[in-house]
Amino acid sequence: DIDIHGDIAQEYGIRSVPTLVMLDENTEVKRLIGSKTVNQLQEWAQ
């Protein structure tokens, strides 16, 4: 919730909702912006 956690949204440069950020040891490895289908989410997460 970027209204409650605006500091985190700002830290990761999130300007659009929904935004998913995949991290590996606090390093961004992937980013997905916008509404997606289940299939698109599954493909992105692999």
Secondary structure as a PSIPRED ss2 file (coil, helix, strand):
# PSIPRED VFORMAT (PSIPRED V4.0)

   1 D C   1.000  0.000  0.000
   2 I C   1.000  0.000  0.000
   3 D C   1.000  0.000  0.000
   4 I C   1.000  0.000  0.000
   5 H C   1.000  0.000  0.000
   6 G H   0.000  1.000  0.000
   7 D H   0.000  1.000  0.000
   8 I H   0.000  1.000  0.000
   9 A H   0.000  1.000  0.000
  10 Q H   0.000  1.000  0.000
  11 E H   0.000  1.000  0.000
  12 Y C   1.000  0.000  0.000
  13 G C   1.000  0.000  0.000
  14 I C   1.000  0.000  0.000
  15 R C   1.000  0.000  0.000
  16 S C   1.000  0.000  0.000
  17 V C   1.000  0.000  0.000
  18 P C   1.000  0.000  0.000
  19 T E   0.000  0.000  1.000
  20 L E   0.000  0.000  1.000
  21 V E   0.000  0.000  1.000
  22 M E   0.000  0.000  1.000
  23 L E   0.000  0.000  1.000
  24 D E   0.000  0.000  1.000
  25 E C   1.000  0.000  0.000
  26 N C   1.000  0.000  0.000
  27 T E   0.000  0.000  1.000
  28 E E   0.000  0.000  1.000
  29 V E   0.000  0.000  1.000
  30 K E   0.000  0.000  1.000
  31 R E   0.000  0.000  1.000
  32 L E   0.000  0.000  1.000
  33 I E   0.000  0.000  1.000
  34 G C   1.000  0.000  0.000
  35 S C   1.000  0.000  0.000
  36 K C   1.000  0.000  0.000
  37 T C   1.000  0.000  0.000
  38 V H   0.000  1.000  0.000
  39 N H   0.000  1.000  0.000
  40 Q H   0.000  1.000  0.000
  41 L H   0.000  1.000  0.000
  42 Q H   0.000  1.000  0.000
  43 E H   0.000  1.000  0.000
  44 W H   0.000  1.000  0.000
  45 A H   0.000  1.000  0.000
  46 Q C   1.000  0.000  0.000
